[in-house]
Amino acid sequence: MDIIEIKKKLNANVNHIKKKFQVKEMSVLVSLPKGGHLYEDSDIDILVSFNKSSKIFNYMRLKYYLENLLGKVDW
């Protein structure tokens, strides 16, 4: 899955994610190698900021949700 597909999936689900998991903000970060090409094994990071009232349980639930949505997710 490429960065465009990931962003589309996250954007389509962002309101649900924010409400269900008490997420304040989410950003997708990509480190591109020289030449600017995203390879199959390129690292894509998702930076998540939770609301102050959020608990660790929401972190774990979000982890599993994103794995189902996007495939493999490293934490």
C-alpha positions in Angstrom: 0.0 0.0 0.0 1.4 3.4 -0.9 1.3 6.7 1.0 -1.6 8.0 -1.1 -3.8 4.9 -0.3 -2.9 5.2 3.4 -3.8 8.9 3.5 -7.1 8.2 1.7 -8.0 5.4 4.2 -7.1 7.6 7.2 -8.9 10.6 5.8 -12.1 8.5 5.2 -12.0 7.3 8.8 -10.6 10.3 10.7 -13.8 11.4 12.3 -14.6 7.9 13.5 -11.0 7.5 14.8 -11.1 10.8 16.7 -14.4 10.0 18.3 -14.0 6.4 19.1 -10.3 6.5 20.4 -10.3 10.0 21.8 -7.6 11.2 19.3 -6.8 14.9 19.2 -4.6 14.9 16.0 -3.1 12.4 13.6 -0.3 12.9 11.0 1.4 10.6 8.5 5.1 10.9 8.3 7.2 9.3 5.6 11.0 9.1 5.2 11.8 8.9 1.6 15.2 7.5 0.4 17.4 9.4 -2.0 15.4 9.8 -5.2 12.1 10.3 -3.4 10.6 6.9 -4.2 8.5 5.1 -1.7 9.4 1.4 -1.7 7.3 -1.5 -0.5 9.3 -1.8 2.7 9.5 2.0 3.3 8.8 3.2 6.8 5.5 5.1 7.2 4.8 6.5 10.7 1.5 7.7 12.1 1.9 10.3 14.8 -1.1 10.4 17.2 -1.9 12.9 19.9 -4.6 11.8 22.3 -7.0 13.9 24.3 -6.0 14.4 27.9 -8.8 12.2 29.1 -7.7 9.3 26.9 -6.5 6.1 28.6 -3.9 3.5 27.5 -6.8 1.2 26.5 -7.6 3.6 23.6 -4.0 3.4 22.4 -4.2 -0.4 22.2 -7.6 -0.3 20.5 -6.4 2.2 18.0 -3.4 0.0 17.3 -5.5 -3.0 16.4 -8.0 -0.8 14.4 -5.2 0.6 12.3 -3.7 -2.8 11.7 -7.1 -4.0 10.4 -7.4 -0.8 8.3 -3.9 -0.6 6.9 -2.3 -3.9 7.3 1.0 -4.3 9.4 1.6 -1.5 11.8 4.8 -1.2 13.8 4.7 0.5 17.2 
